[in-house]
Amino acid sequence: MKPAPFDYHDPETVEEVVDLLADRGDDAVILAGGQSLVPLLNLRLARPAVVVDLRRLPKEMPTVVEGGVQIGAMVSVTDLLAVPASERLGAGVAEALRMIGHPQIRNRGTVVGSIAHADPAAELPAVLAALDGVVSLRSRSGERQVAAADFFDGPFSTARQADELLTSVMLPAFDGPSTTIEVARRPGDFALVGVFVAQRRGDTRIAAFGVGDRPIRLRGAEEVVNAGAAPAEIAPLVRDALDPQDDVHASGAYRRNVAATLVTRALEHLAA
């Protein structure tokens, strides 16, 4: 299929993008890597009046900043995996990045684009939520930062306003082991259920994806782990904290039970 007709713009600067969004933001979508948007356009599930393509913007490679790594809007998943700065983010983040699609998708798809798209089954929104990351949004009015806990509103919905461009994401460094585990129908498919778990003394982070309308931070389970509970004791808490819906791919009960198993496995793996 082919997309519905739209006006196309490929500005060269962030300022031009912001001006376009200020004028046409309610009718516009932003195209970065295009790995999520282009299929939606071709299937006519998205019918924007305006497409703003970021391909001509300068690519700012990930940089180490105080507390973590700053990732610009045009940095692909492959770019992030390739730079030394990514080592500060830990093994769990690298695992999550490698689970995204296939090599061709990772080469084109952007880190910021995945977070802005806010697919509830995507890995990176859960990583951002677990690590208490921060997104930077730019408009004519200036720039603002939004914490991950306040950014995701629901499926494919975020706190970004129509006139704002998500310019970068800051992923905090975590000086402890971490891991990402997911269950998918085939390698490269979106996860049916997945978890990201990071742990250091007295500070456990657990986020699940594919089990709700946004990444879910399992704070109750975190508190119990921090209090010294064994991994096997956490499974009932995870099941009780989640209420995923049935769909054509899996039942809610299946997702809830698998999430509990994955959290247990992740904690056992980190303890070992």
Buried (B, 14 or more C-beta within 10 A) or exposed (E): EEBEEBEEBBBEEBEBBBBBBBEBBEEBBBBBBBBBBBEBBEEEEBEBEBBBBBEEBEEBBBEBBEEBBBBBBBBBBBBBBEBEBBEBBBBBBBBBBBBBBEEEBBBBBBBBBBBBBBBBBBBBBBBBBBBBBBBBBBBEEEEEEBEBEEBBEEEBEBBBEEBBBBBBBBBBBBEBBBBBBBBBEEEBBBBBBBBBBBBEEEEBBBBBBBBBBBBBBBEBBBEBBEEEBEBEBBBEBBBEBBEBEEEEBBEBEBBBBBBBBBBBBBBEBBEE
